[in-house]
């Protein structure tokens, strides 16, 4: 669940995400194109976007 809405299988969203290890985790994960969200199994795939990608600048 993201906010008040459930995310459906196959749905794509741009969401904010906080890493417990901060910038160090974000930098390590962004070395690859994608990373996986794990909660007892893979529940999602993610990609870290640059601020420029979000604003279109």
PDB file of N, H, CA, C and O in Angstrom:
ATOM      1  N   UNK A   1       0.846  -1.171   0.000  1.00  0.00           N
ATOM      2  CA  UNK A   1       0.000   0.000   0.000  1.00  0.00           C
ATOM      3  C   UNK A   1       0.891   1.233   0.000  1.00  0.00           C
ATOM      4  O   UNK A   1       1.828   1.328   0.793  1.00  0.00           O
ATOM      5  N   UNK A   2       0.605   2.158  -0.872  1.00  0.00           N
ATOM      6  H   UNK A   2      -0.156   2.081  -1.516  1.00  0.00           H
ATOM      7  CA  UNK A   2       1.332   3.420  -0.952  1.00  0.00           C
ATOM      8  C   UNK A   2       0.344   4.546  -0.703  1.00  0.00           C
ATOM      9  O   UNK A   2      -0.536   4.805  -1.524  1.00  0.00           O
ATOM     10  N   UNK A   3       0.493   5.213   0.432  1.00  0.00           N
ATOM     11  H   UNK A   3       1.208   5.003   1.099  1.00  0.00           H
ATOM     12  CA  UNK A   3      -0.492   6.230   0.781  1.00  0.00           C
ATOM     13  C   UNK A   3      -1.806   5.561   1.091  1.00  0.00           C
ATOM     14  O   UNK A   3      -1.862   4.647   1.914  1.00  0.00           O
ATOM     15  N   UNK A   4      -2.857   6.001   0.447  1.00  0.00           N
ATOM     16  H   UNK A   4      -2.812   6.744  -0.222  1.00  0.00           H
ATOM     17  CA  UNK A   4      -4.182   5.423   0.655  1.00  0.00           C
ATOM     18  C   UNK A   4      -4.565   4.426  -0.432  1.00  0.00           C
ATOM     19  O   UNK A   4      -5.657   3.858  -0.386  1.00  0.00           O
ATOM     20  N   UNK A   5      -3.686   4.202  -1.411  1.00  0.00           N
ATOM     21  H   UNK A   5      -2.799   4.663  -1.449  1.00  0.00           H
ATOM     22  CA  UNK A   5      -4.013   3.362  -2.563  1.00  0.00           C
ATOM     23  C   UNK A   5      -3.159   2.100  -2.599  1.00  0.00           C
ATOM     24  O   UNK A   5      -1.952   2.148  -2.360  1.00  0.00           O
ATOM     25  N   UNK A   6      -3.794   0.977  -2.898  1.00  0.00           N
ATOM     26  H   UNK A   6      -4.774   0.939  -3.093  1.00  0.00           H
ATOM     27  CA  UNK A   6      -3.071  -0.271  -3.110  1.00  0.00           C
ATOM     28  C   UNK A   6      -2.435  -0.217  -4.484  1.00  0.00           C
ATOM     29  O   UNK A   6      -3.019   0.325  -5.422  1.00  0.00           O
ATOM     30  N   UNK A   7      -1.264  -0.765  -4.606  1.00  0.00           N
ATOM     31  H   UNK A   7      -0.789  -1.205  -3.844  1.00  0.00           H
ATOM     32  CA  UNK A   7      -0.594  -0.857  -5.893  1.00  0.00           C
ATOM     33  C   UNK A   7      -0.905  -2.217  -6.486  1.00  0.00           C
ATOM     34  O   UNK A   7      -0.769  -3.237  -5.810  1.00  0.00           O
ATOM     35  N   UNK A   8      -1.316  -2.242  -7.729  1.00  0.00           N
ATOM     36  H   UNK A   8      -1.427  -1.414  -8.279  1.00  0.00           H
ATOM     37  CA  UNK A   8      -1.715  -3.471  -8.401  1.00  0.00           C
ATOM     38  C   UNK A   8      -0.525  -4.099  -9.129  1.00  0.00           C
ATOM     39  O   UNK A   8       0.388  -3.381  -9.537  1.00  0.00           O
ATOM     40  N   UNK A   9      -0.516  -5.434  -9.301  1.00  0.00           N
ATOM     41  H   UNK A   9      -1.258  -6.018  -8.970  1.00  0.00           H
ATOM     42  CA  UNK A   9       0.562  -6.088 -10.049  1.00  0.00           C
ATOM     43  C   UNK A   9       0.706  -5.476 -11.440  1.00  0.00           C
ATOM     44  O   UNK A   9      -0.284  -5.270 -12.141  1.00  0.00           O
ATOM     45  N   UNK A  10       1.935  -5.189 -11.830  1.00  0.00           N
ATOM     46  H   UNK A  10       2.740  -5.356 -11.261  1.00  0.00           H
ATOM     47  CA  UNK A  10       2.203  -4.610 -13.138  1.00  0.00           C
ATOM     48  C   UNK A  10       2.100  -3.100 -13.187  1.00  0.00           C
ATOM     49  O   UNK A  10       2.489  -2.490 -14.184  1.00  0.00           O
ATOM     50  N   UNK A  11       1.585  -2.481 -12.137  1.00  0.00           N
ATOM     51  H   UNK A  11       1.268  -2.976 -11.328  1.00  0.00           H
ATOM     52  CA  UNK A  11       1.426  -1.031 -12.103  1.00  0.00           C
ATOM     53  C   UNK A  11       2.785  -0.361 -11.896  1.00  0.00           C
ATOM     54  O   UNK A  11       3.642  -0.885 -11.185  1.00  0.00           O
ATOM     55  N   UNK A  12       2.970   0.790 -12.516  1.00  0.00           N
ATOM     56  H   UNK A  12       2.273   1.216 -13.093  1.00  0.00           H
ATOM     57  CA  UNK A  12       4.198   1.567 -12.385  1.00  0.00           C
ATOM     58  C   UNK A  12       3.876   2.892 -11.717  1.00  0.00           C
ATOM     59  O   UNK A  12       2.897   3.552 -12.064  1.00  0.00           O
ATOM     60  N   UNK A  13       4.710   3.281 -10.751  1.00  0.00           N
ATOM     61  H   UNK A  13       5.506   2.745 -10.469  1.00  0.00           H
ATOM     62  CA  UNK A  13       4.548   4.569 -10.066  1.00  0.00           C
ATOM     63  C   UNK A  13       5.909   5.173  -9.778  1.00  0.00           C
ATOM     64  O   UNK A  13       6.909   4.465  -9.662  1.00  0.00           O
ATOM     65  N   UNK A  14       5.929   6.485  -9.666  1.00  0.00           N
ATOM     66  H   UNK A  14       5.116   7.059  -9.760  1.00  0.00           H
ATOM     67  CA  UNK A  14       7.102   7.183  -9.156  1.00  0.00           C
ATOM     68  C   UNK A  14       6.763   7.582  -7.730  1.00  0.00           C
ATOM     69  O   UNK A  14       5.813   8.328  -7.490  1.00  0.00           O
ATOM     70  N   UNK A  15       7.551   7.076  -6.785  1.00  0.00           N
ATOM     71  H   UNK A  15       8.322   6.470  -6.980  1.00  0.00           H
ATOM     72  CA  UNK A  15       7.290   7.335  -5.365  1.00  0.00           C
ATOM     73  C   UNK A  15       8.590   7.722  -4.664  1.00  0.00           C
ATOM     74  O   UNK A  15       9.683   7.374  -5.110  1.00  0.00           O
ATOM     75  N   UNK A  16       8.447   8.436  -3.578  1.00  0.00           N
ATOM     76  H   UNK A  16       7.559   8.719  -3.216  1.00  0.00           H
ATOM     77  CA  UNK A  16       9.598   8.737  -2.733  1.00  0.00           C
ATOM     78  C   UNK A  16       9.896   7.534  -1.858  1.00  0.00           C
ATOM     79  O   UNK A  16       8.996   6.770  -1.510  1.00  0.00           O
ATOM     80  N   UNK A  17      11.152   7.370  -1.508  1.00  0.00           N
ATOM     81  H   UNK A  17      11.883   7.990  -1.792  1.00  0.00           H
ATOM     82  CA  UNK A  17      11.556   6.215  -0.719  1.00  0.00           C
ATOM     83  C   UNK A  17      12.696   6.650   0.191  1.00  0.00           C
ATOM     84  O   UNK A  17      13.622   7.319  -0.268  1.00  0.00           O
ATOM     85  N   UNK A  18      12.652   6.295   1.442  1.00  0.00           N
ATOM     86  H   UNK A  18      11.900   5.752   1.815  1.00  0.00           H
ATOM     87  CA  UNK A  18      13.722   6.639   2.384  1.00  0.00           C
ATOM     88  C   UNK A  18      14.523   5.387   2.715  1.00  0.00           C
ATOM     89  O   UNK A  18      13.952   4.353   3.062  1.00  0.00           O
ATOM     90  N   UNK A  19      15.827   5.479   2.610  1.00  0.00           N
ATOM     91  H   UNK A  19      16.290   6.319   2.329  1.00  0.00           H
ATOM     92  CA  UNK A  19      16.708   4.368   2.952  1.00  0.00           C
ATOM     93  C   UNK A  19      17.226   4.561   4.367  1.00  0.00           C
ATOM     94  O   UNK A  19      17.650   5.659   4.729  1.00  0.00           O
ATOM     95  N   UNK A  20      17.195   3.510   5.166  1.00  0.00           N
ATOM     96  H   UNK A  20      16.850   2.619   4.873  1.00  0.00           H
ATOM     97  CA  UNK A  20      17.686   3.607   6.538  1.00  0.00           C
ATOM     98  C   UNK A  20      19.171   3.953   6.580  1.00  0.00           C
ATOM     99  O   UNK A  20      19.634   4.581   7.533  1.00  0.00           O
ATOM    100  N   UNK A  21      19.912   3.553   5.564  1.00  0.00           N
ATOM    101  H   UNK A  21      19.536   3.043   4.790  1.00  0.00           H
ATOM    102  CA  UNK A  21      21.345   3.866   5.502  1.00  0.00           C
ATOM    103  C   UNK A  21      21.622   5.153   4.739  1.00  0.00           C
ATOM    104  O   UNK A  21      22.779   5.478   4.469  1.00  0.00           O
ATOM    105  N   UNK A  22      20.580   5.882   4.392  1.00  0.00           N
ATOM    106  H   UNK A  22      19.641   5.619   4.611  1.00  0.00           H
ATOM    107  CA  UNK A  22      20.731   7.186   3.752  1.00  0.00           C
ATOM    108  C   UNK A  22      21.363   7.153   2.379  1.00  0.00           C
ATOM    109  O   UNK A  22      21.172   6.223   1.596  1.00  0.00           O
ATOM    110  N   UNK A  23      22.130   8.211   2.113  1.00  0.00           N
ATOM    111  H   UNK A  23      22.285   8.967   2.749  1.00  0.00           H
ATOM    112  CA  UNK A  23      22.732   8.404   0.790  1.00  0.00           C
ATOM    113  C   UNK A  23      23.640   7.232   0.399  1.00  0.00           C
ATOM    114  O   UNK A  23      23.708   6.869  -0.776  1.00  0.00           O
ATOM    115  N   UNK A  24      24.324   6.651   1.358  1.00  0.00           N
ATOM    116  H   UNK A  24      24.268   6.946   2.312  1.00  0.00           H
ATOM    117  CA  UNK A  24      25.216   5.514   1.076  1.00  0.00           C
ATOM    118  C   UNK A  24      24.448   4.370   0.413  1.00  0.00           C
ATOM    119  O   UNK A  24      24.931   3.779  -0.552  1.00  0.00           O
ATOM    120  N   UNK A  25      23.264   4.059   0.919  1.00  0.00           N
ATOM    121  H   UNK A  25      22.872   4.539   1.703  1.00  0.00           H
ATOM    122  CA  UNK A  25      22.443   2.990   0.334  1.00  0.00           C
ATOM    123  C   UNK A  25      21.961   3.385  -1.056  1.00  0.00           C
ATOM    124  O   UNK A  25      22.012   2.577  -1.983  1.00  0.00           O
ATOM    125  N   UNK A  26      21.499   4.610  -1.205  1.00  0.00           N
ATOM    126  H   UNK A  26      21.458   5.267  -0.452  1.00  0.00           H
ATOM    127  CA  UNK A  26      21.003   5.066  -2.506  1.00  0.00           C
ATOM    128  C   UNK A  26      22.109   5.013  -3.556  1.00  0.00           C
ATOM    129  O   UNK A  26      21.870   4.593  -4.688  1.00  0.00           O
ATOM    130  N   UNK A  27      23.312   5.434  -3.188  1.00  0.00           N
ATOM    131  H   UNK A  27      23.507   5.775  -2.268  1.00  0.00           H
ATOM    132  CA  UNK A  27      24.432   5.395  -4.135  1.00  0.00           C
ATOM    133  C   UNK A  27      24.804   3.961  -4.503  1.00  0.00           C
ATOM    134  O   UNK A  27      25.064   3.672  -5.671  1.00  0.00           O
ATOM    135  N   UNK A  28      24.831   3.064  -3.523  1.00  0.00           N
ATOM    136  H   UNK A  28      24.619   3.299  -2.574  1.00  0.00           H
ATOM    137  CA  UNK A  28      25.164   1.660  -3.801  1.00  0.00           C
ATOM    138  C   UNK A  28      24.113   1.012  -4.696  1.00  0.00           C
ATOM    139  O   UNK A  28      24.455   0.278  -5.623  1.00  0.00           O
ATOM    140  N   UNK A  29      22.847   1.277  -4.426  1.00  0.00           N
ATOM    141  H   UNK A  29      22.569   1.874  -3.673  1.00  0.00           H
ATOM    142  CA  UNK A  29      21.781   0.668  -5.223  1.00  0.00           C
ATOM    143  C   UNK A  29      21.716   1.254  -6.627  1.00  0.00           C
ATOM    144  O   UNK A  29      21.294   0.569  -7.558  1.00  0.00           O
ATOM    145  N   UNK A  30      22.123   2.496  -6.796  1.00  0.00           N
ATOM    146  H   UNK A  30      22.467   3.053  -6.040  1.00  0.00           H
ATOM    147  CA  UNK A  30      22.034   3.121  -8.115  1.00  0.00           C
ATOM    148  C   UNK A  30      23.182   2.712  -9.043  1.00  0.00           C
ATOM    149  O   UNK A  30      23.218   3.145 -10.195  1.00  0.00           O
ATOM    150  N   UNK A  31      24.119   1.887  -8.565  1.00  0.00           N
ATOM    151  H   UNK A  31      24.090   1.535  -7.629  1.00  0.00           H
ATOM    152  CA  UNK A  31      25.185   1.376  -9.432  1.00  0.00           C
ATOM    153  C   UNK A  31      24.632   0.454 -10.510  1.00  0.00           C
ATOM    154  O   UNK A  31      25.228   0.320 -11.579  1.00  0.00           O
ATOM    155  N   UNK A  32      23.502  -0.180 -10.238  1.00  0.00           N
ATOM    156  H   UNK A  32      23.018  -0.072  -9.370  1.00  0.00           H
ATOM    157  CA  UNK A  32      22.832  -1.052 -11.205  1.00  0.00           C
ATOM    158  C   UNK A  32      21.587  -0.350 -11.722  1.00  0.00           C
ATOM    159  O   UNK A  32      21.088   0.589 -11.102  1.00  0.00           O
ATOM    160  N   UNK A  33      21.092  -0.813 -12.861  1.00  0.00           N
ATOM    161  H   UNK A  33      21.497  -1.576 -13.365  1.00  0.00           H
ATOM    162  CA  UNK A  33      19.913  -0.171 -13.446  1.00  0.00           C
ATOM    163  C   UNK A  33      18.673  -0.353 -12.572  1.00  0.00           C
ATOM    164  O   UNK A  33      17.878   0.576 -12.425  1.00  0.00           O
ATOM    165  N   UNK A  34      18.502  -1.540 -11.994  1.00  0.00           N
ATOM    166  H   UNK A  34      19.148  -2.294 -12.113  1.00  0.00           H
ATOM    167  CA  UNK A  34      17.329  -1.838 -11.166  1.00  0.00           C
ATOM    168  C   UNK A  34      17.757  -2.529  -9.881  1.00  0.00           C
ATOM    169  O   UNK A  34      18.849  -3.092  -9.798  1.00  0.00           O
ATOM    170  N   UNK A  35      16.889  -2.481  -8.886  1.00  0.00           N
ATOM    171  H   UNK A  35      16.002  -2.025  -8.954  1.00  0.00           H
ATOM    172  CA  UNK A  35      17.071  -3.313  -7.701  1.00  0.00           C
ATOM    173  C   UNK A  35      15.704  -3.835  -7.303  1.00  0.00           C
ATOM    174  O   UNK A  35      14.683  -3.329  -7.768  1.00  0.00           O
ATOM    175  N   UNK A  36      15.679  -4.829  -6.459  1.00  0.00           N
ATOM    176  H   UNK A  36      16.508  -5.240  -6.082  1.00  0.00           H
ATOM    177  CA  UNK A  36      14.427  -5.486  -6.100  1.00  0.00           C
ATOM    178  C   UNK A  36      14.015  -5.157  -4.672  1.00  0.00           C
ATOM    179  O   UNK A  36      14.860  -5.004  -3.791  1.00  0.00           O
ATOM    180  N   UNK A  37      12.715  -5.050  -4.455  1.00  0.00           N
ATOM    181  H   UNK A  37      12.028  -5.174  -5.171  1.00  0.00           H
ATOM    182  CA  UNK A  37      12.141  -4.827  -3.132  1.00  0.00           C
ATOM    183  C   UNK A  37      11.776  -6.205  -2.575  1.00  0.00           C
ATOM    184  O   UNK A  37      11.025  -6.958  -3.196  1.00  0.00           O
ATOM    185  N   UNK A  38      12.307  -6.518  -1.416  1.00  0.00           N
ATOM    186  H   UNK A  38      12.917  -5.907  -0.912  1.00  0.00           H
ATOM    187  CA  UNK A  38      12.146  -7.844  -0.814  1.00  0.00           C
ATOM    188  C   UNK A  38      11.348  -7.741   0.471  1.00  0.00           C
ATOM    189  O   UNK A  38      11.687  -6.955   1.355  1.00  0.00           O
ATOM    190  N   UNK A  39      10.302  -8.521   0.577  1.00  0.00           N
ATOM    191  H   UNK A  39      10.027  -9.160  -0.142  1.00  0.00           H
ATOM    192  CA  UNK A  39       9.544  -8.682   1.819  1.00  0.00           C
ATOM    193  C   UNK A  39       9.145 -10.152   1.907  1.00  0.00           C
ATOM    194  O   UNK A  39       8.028 -10.527   1.551  1.00  0.00           O
ATOM    195  N   UNK A  40      10.069 -10.970   2.382  1.00  0.00           N
ATOM    196  H   UNK A  40      10.977 -10.665   2.671  1.00  0.00           H
ATOM    197  CA  UNK A  40       9.964 -12.431   2.416  1.00  0.00           C
ATOM    198  C   UNK A  40       9.988 -13.053   1.026  1.00  0.00           C
ATOM    199  O   UNK A  40      10.083 -14.273   0.892  1.00  0.00           O
ATOM    200  N   UNK A  41       9.903 -12.234   0.008  1.00  0.00           N
ATOM    201  H   UNK A  41       9.826 -11.243   0.117  1.00  0.00           H
ATOM    202  CA  UNK A  41      10.005 -12.626  -1.401  1.00  0.00           C
ATOM    203  C   UNK A  41      10.105 -11.336  -2.207  1.00  0.00           C
ATOM    204  O   UNK A  41       9.899 -10.254  -1.656  1.00  0.00           O
ATOM    205  N   UNK A  42      10.407 -11.424  -3.467  1.00  0.00           N
ATOM    206  H   UNK A  42      10.574 -12.302  -3.915  1.00  0.00           H
ATOM    207  CA  UNK A  42      10.464 -10.219  -4.293  1.00  0.00           C
ATOM    208  C   UNK A  42       9.040  -9.710  -4.492  1.00  0.00           C
ATOM    209  O   UNK A  42       8.178 -10.425  -5.003  1.00  0.00           O
ATOM    210  N   UNK A  43       8.808  -8.477  -4.084  1.00  0.00           N
ATOM    211  H   UNK A  43       9.508  -7.897  -3.669  1.00  0.00           H
ATOM    212  CA  UNK A  43       7.472  -7.884  -4.239  1.00  0.00           C
ATOM    213  C   UNK A  43       7.479  -6.700  -5.197  1.00  0.00           C
ATOM    214  O   UNK A  43       6.426  -6.143  -5.509  1.00  0.00           O
ATOM    215  N   UNK A  44       8.661  -6.317  -5.661  1.00  0.00           N
ATOM    216  H   UNK A  44       9.516  -6.769  -5.407  1.00  0.00           H
ATOM    217  CA  UNK A  44       8.712  -5.198  -6.591  1.00  0.00           C
ATOM    218  C   UNK A  44      10.102  -4.990  -7.149  1.00  0.00           C
ATOM    219  O   UNK A  44      11.087  -5.535  -6.652  1.00  0.00           O
ATOM    220  N   UNK A  45      10.155  -4.196  -8.183  1.00  0.00           N
ATOM    221  H   UNK A  45       9.355  -3.752  -8.587  1.00  0.00           H
ATOM    222  CA  UNK A  45      11.406  -3.828  -8.827  1.00  0.00           C
ATOM    223  C   UNK A  45      11.472  -2.310  -8.823  1.00  0.00           C
ATOM    224  O   UNK A  45      10.456  -1.648  -9.035  1.00  0.00           O
ATOM    225  N   UNK A  46      12.652  -1.750  -8.586  1.00  0.00           N
ATOM    226  H   UNK A  46      13.477  -2.288  -8.414  1.00  0.00           H
ATOM    227  CA  UNK A  46      12.762  -0.297  -8.473  1.00  0.00           C
ATOM    228  C   UNK A  46      13.983   0.224  -9.215  1.00  0.00           C
ATOM    229  O   UNK A  46      14.918  -0.516  -9.521  1.00  0.00           O
ATOM    230  N   UNK A  47      13.943   1.512  -9.493  1.00  0.00           N
ATOM    231  H   UNK A  47      13.183   2.113  -9.245  1.00  0.00           H
ATOM    232  CA  UNK A  47      15.046   2.210 -10.138  1.00  0.00           C
ATOM    233  C   UNK A  47      15.163   3.568  -9.458  1.00  0.00           C
ATOM    234  O   UNK A  47      14.154   4.240  -9.245  1.00  0.00           O
ATOM    235  N   UNK A  48      16.376   3.979  -9.118  1.00  0.00           N
ATOM    236  H   UNK A  48      17.196   3.433  -9.291  1.00  0.00           H
ATOM    237  CA  UNK A  48      16.585   5.291  -8.514  1.00  0.00           C
ATOM    238  C   UNK A  48      16.690   6.310  -9.638  1.00  0.00           C
ATOM    239  O   UNK A  48      17.520   6.169 -10.536  1.00  0.00           O
ATOM    240  N   UNK A  49      15.847   7.337  -9.587  1.00  0.00           N
ATOM    241  H   UNK A  49      15.173   7.451  -8.857  1.00  0.00           H
ATOM    242  CA  UNK A  49      15.839   8.385 -10.599  1.00  0.00           C
ATOM    243  C   UNK A  49      16.566   9.616 -10.082  1.00  0.00           C
ATOM    244  O   UNK A  49      16.505   9.932  -8.894  1.00  0.00           O
ATOM    245  N   UNK A  50      17.245  10.299 -10.972  1.00  0.00           N
ATOM    246  H   UNK A  50      17.295  10.042 -11.937  1.00  0.00           H
ATOM    247  CA  UNK A  50      17.910  11.546 -10.595  1.00  0.00           C
ATOM    248  C   UNK A  50      16.859  12.644 -10.476  1.00  0.00           C
ATOM    249  O   UNK A  50      15.782  12.527 -11.060  1.00  0.00           O
ATOM    250  N   UNK A  51      17.151  13.701  -9.735  1.00  0.00           N
ATOM    251  H   UNK A  51      18.026  13.796  -9.260  1.00  0.00           H
ATOM    252  CA  UNK A  51      16.206  14.826  -9.658  1.00  0.00           C
ATOM    253  C   UNK A  51      15.894  15.389 -11.044  1.00  0.00           C
ATOM    254  O   UNK A  51      14.772  15.829 -11.297  1.00  0.00           O
ATOM    255  N   UNK A  52      16.882  15.378 -11.941  1.00  0.00           N
ATOM    256  H   UNK A  52      17.793  15.022 -11.735  1.00  0.00           H
ATOM    257  CA  UNK A  52      16.666  15.883 -13.299  1.00  0.00           C
ATOM    258  C   UNK A  52      15.637  15.044 -14.049  1.00  0.00           C
ATOM    259  O   UNK A  52      14.837  15.580 -14.816  1.00  0.00           O
ATOM    260  N   UNK A  53      15.656  13.732 -13.829  1.00  0.00           N
ATOM    261  H   UNK A  53      16.306  13.297 -13.206  1.00  0.00           H
ATOM    262  CA  UNK A  53      14.691  12.848 -14.490  1.00  0.00           C
ATOM    263  C   UNK A  53      13.277  13.134 -14.011  1.00  0.00           C
ATOM    264  O   UNK A  53      12.318  12.987 -14.769  1.00  0.00           O
ATOM    265  N   UNK A  54      13.147  13.541 -12.756  1.00  0.00           N
ATOM    266  H   UNK A  54      13.925  13.660 -12.140  1.00  0.00           H
ATOM    267  CA  UNK A  54      11.821  13.817 -12.207  1.00  0.00           C
ATOM    268  C   UNK A  54      11.268  15.154 -12.670  1.00  0.00           C
ATOM    269  O   UNK A  54      10.057  15.300 -12.834  1.00  0.00           O
ATOM    270  N   UNK A  55      12.146  16.137 -12.882  1.00  0.00           N
ATOM    271  H   UNK A  55      13.130  16.019 -12.749  1.00  0.00           H
ATOM    272  CA  UNK A  55      11.686  17.476 -13.262  1.00  0.00           C
ATOM    273  C   UNK A  55      11.736  17.708 -14.762  1.00  0.00           C
ATOM    274  O   UNK A  55      11.159  18.675 -15.259  1.00  0.00           O
ATOM    275  N   UNK A  56      12.428  16.824 -15.495  1.00  0.00           N
ATOM    276  H   UNK A  56      12.897  16.039 -15.090  1.00  0.00           H
ATOM    277  CA  UNK A  56      12.528  16.985 -16.939  1.00  0.00           C
ATOM    278  C   UNK A  56      13.545  18.035 -17.351  1.00  0.00           C
ATOM    279  O   UNK A  56      13.515  18.499 -18.491  1.00  0.00           O
ATOM    280  N   UNK A  57      14.445  18.422 -16.456  1.00  0.00           N
ATOM    281  H   UNK A  57      14.470  18.045 -15.530  1.00  0.00           H
ATOM    282  CA  UNK A  57      15.464  19.445 -16.774  1.00  0.00           C
ATOM    283  C   UNK A  57      16.772  18.813 -17.147  1.00  0.00           C
ATOM    284  O   UNK A  57      17.736  19.518 -17.444  1.00  0.00           O
TER     285      UNK A  57
END
